[in-house]
Amino acid sequence: MSHTVVTTTTTTRTSDGGFLHLGYIRTTGGILKISQMVALLVAFLCVHCARAWPDWPAFRYFEVVMLWFLFALLIFFIMHVFRAQGRIACINWPLTEFLHYAVGSILVLIASIVAAVKSGGISVLVAGSVFGFIATFLMVVSLWTSYIVSCGSQQTGIDILQWSGLATATATSPSSGFAVNIDLLTVTSSPPLRTPEVLGRHAQSTPVHLVTMGP
């Protein structure tokens, strides 16, 4: 009776581990954040540079809302570029961004409606409200993408990976006396692993040996 040992080694290395993540600027999330910041800044400047406000409280509210979410978006953008999420793991960042966009979409929409109603036909104030509506639309798009990310991260089927340790096993063929040493990596997960590709994505330069033995 002979034994056949097939050993497959899979090594996965993490991508760019540098301090900056400039590639984020070219992603959908990065482009949306830049577009939102530009729209909010233009909306604020249009109202701020107007010579007269028909309704002072309404346009003061508009300015405060535009500036608040402009700075909030700038903070999120800087954190993505500098990879700060990985250093502050105690915060659920996808959920935080989702709540930010949910609240921001509502408040910016209200401010834009108020500005449009109270503009009094002044062109610069009308332009500010239009850019407010553009920012609202972009934030709704980001709200949807954040919802997909925050919900999808909870449905991947992998919550925790625990590396239990390394062990060495020896398979010997009785007919030839040929011995093969095999490193076995014990992996436990909750819930159990579904596909070997998931394991490969979580491994960082760690060899994973898949062993098949048959008659």
LINKABEL-V268284 format. One record per helix or strand. SS is the DSSP state (helix for helix, strand for strand). FROM is the first residue (numbers start at 1). LEN is the number of residues. If there is no record, write none. Layout:
BEGIN
((SS & FROM & LEN) (SS & FROM & LEN))
END
This chain:
BEGIN
((strand & 4 & 7) (helix & 22 & 5) (helix & 28 & 21) (helix & 56 & 26) (helix & 85 & 3) (helix & 93 & 26) (helix & 123 & 30) (strand & 160 & 13) (strand & 179 & 12) (helix & 196 & 7) (strand & 208 & 7))
END
